[in-house]
Amino acid sequence: MMPKRKSPIWHPFTQHALQGEMTKVVRGEGAYLYTADGHRIIDAISSWWVVTHGHCHPHIVSAIQKQAETLNQIIFAGHTHEPAEEVAALLLQLAPRGLDYVFFSDSGSTSVEVALKMALGYWRNIGEPRTRLIVMQHSYHGDTIGTMSVGARGVFNAAYEPLLFDVTSVPFPASGREQATLDALEAACRNGNAAAFIVEPLILGAGGMLMYPAWVLKEMRRICEASGVLLIADEVMTGWGRTGTLFACEQADVSADIVCYSKGLTGGSLPLAVTLCRADIFRAHYSNDRARTFFHSSSYTANPVACAAAKANFDLWQRQDVRERMAFVAAMQEQQIERFRADSRFENVRRTGTITALDLKGSDAGYLADIGPKLQAFFRDRNLLLRPLGNTIYVMPPYCVTATDLAEIYACISDAADALA
Ligand SMILES: *Cc1c(COP(=O)(O)O)cnc(C)c1O
């Protein structure tokens, strides 16, 4: 029986048969969301990992307002505009060295699709028949058919399995088993058909906030380079300070051949994404032959208002106090998570930069574990936005979060373990 719902909206990643009333939010400010029924919620997951400096940051809001009154959309083939030019130039200054070109799109998934197409187009255009993609176990790169193909297979994409293309997967570099990953990558790269290796640097997000050290990333970079396999860094989640540096790749002192940014690119205010690449990838598409064009576009490619928001976000990152704020959040996060390391109710207590995660013991693991929605409901009742991945609870706050907010978040996590485990 399907009861009549009040709203015709089909929500993302939502099982409507089990979902209670949707939380109606009327306003966001800083780390807080205000609901229609008068509650203030702490946004401890940055509204799905996008909001970096806080909701409705005044500098970003005013940049959006100004741009919206001047030029709010323009076809980007055959045309350009100042906000996009500024964003591209500044991005190449901010990003690790070695990247030379910027392709705009409008979501993380699309930026990954673009990255895959760039890599495959590169090999085709230089006349080497390499088409095999190498991926890491437990990865997540988006929900389109191409990005599901390079992501972990499971309940999320079982229905579409017949359409997903075949890839080579290397194991996640779990602590103590890093060499197995490197060996598997080396073997996969030796296959003459290997085109590119796509990876989330330092943290696998949707796969369960699985963390691995920078030296592994550095080694993976070296292995790819030795066999000419392109390295694609999916920094859609890790970018914009999450890992304690502006970009995760900085910690391994590596530059990938292709890099994807989205989520925090506009400070989490508007949808925008970019795919950066090395000059030779662009050059492989540069020709008098129109058949070699990079055939990709989104209607809203480099939307000027979204670009203005990104530019305002870059302004903030040029400020010393903003960088210090990120480092301070990382330190406060460590302070809070520390006491859970010896807490027998939890395991795998971990942190990379501003992100912490811990697994609740005594319950099934995995995304579909019943404990996930129960925890989420518990937190919701306490006016806290947390959205555990199965039994993995993680905290990824905007950088304006206060020590008091964090203390409240972790007290609530502790209470949840007592109430539900
Ligand atoms: C969220 C995410 C994506 C997809 O981004 P969307 O904007 O949701 O399409 C891709 N890769 C990673 C690592 C992500 O965390």
The ligand as a MOL file (V3000), in Angstrom:
LIG
                    3D

  0  0  0     0  0            999 V3000
M  V30 BEGIN CTAB
M  V30 COUNTS 15 15 0 0 0
M  V30 BEGIN ATOM
M  V30 1 C 30.1780 13.7250 -4.1200 0
M  V30 2 C 31.2580 13.1090 -4.9180 0
M  V30 3 C 31.1550 13.0060 -6.3180 0
M  V30 4 C 29.9150 13.4020 -7.0710 0
M  V30 5 O 29.6510 14.7570 -6.9700 0
M  V30 6 P 28.1780 15.3070 -7.2870 0
M  V30 7 O 28.3110 16.7720 -7.2770 0
M  V30 8 O 27.2900 14.7810 -6.1960 0
M  V30 9 O 27.7850 14.7520 -8.6210 0
M  V30 10 C 32.2430 12.4960 -7.0070 0
M  V30 11 N 33.3500 12.1060 -6.3610 0
M  V30 12 C 33.4800 12.1760 -5.0380 0
M  V30 13 C 34.7530 11.7480 -4.3870 0
M  V30 14 C 32.4310 12.6610 -4.2630 0
M  V30 15 O 32.5410 12.6950 -2.9200 0
M  V30 END ATOM
M  V30 BEGIN BOND
M  V30 1 1 1 2
M  V30 2 1 2 3
M  V30 3 2 2 14
M  V30 4 1 3 4
M  V30 5 2 3 10
M  V30 6 1 4 5
M  V30 7 1 5 6
M  V30 8 2 6 7
M  V30 9 1 6 8
M  V30 10 1 6 9
M  V30 11 1 10 11
M  V30 12 2 11 12
M  V30 13 1 12 13
M  V30 14 1 12 14
M  V30 15 1 14 15
M  V30 END BOND
M  V30 END CTAB
M  END
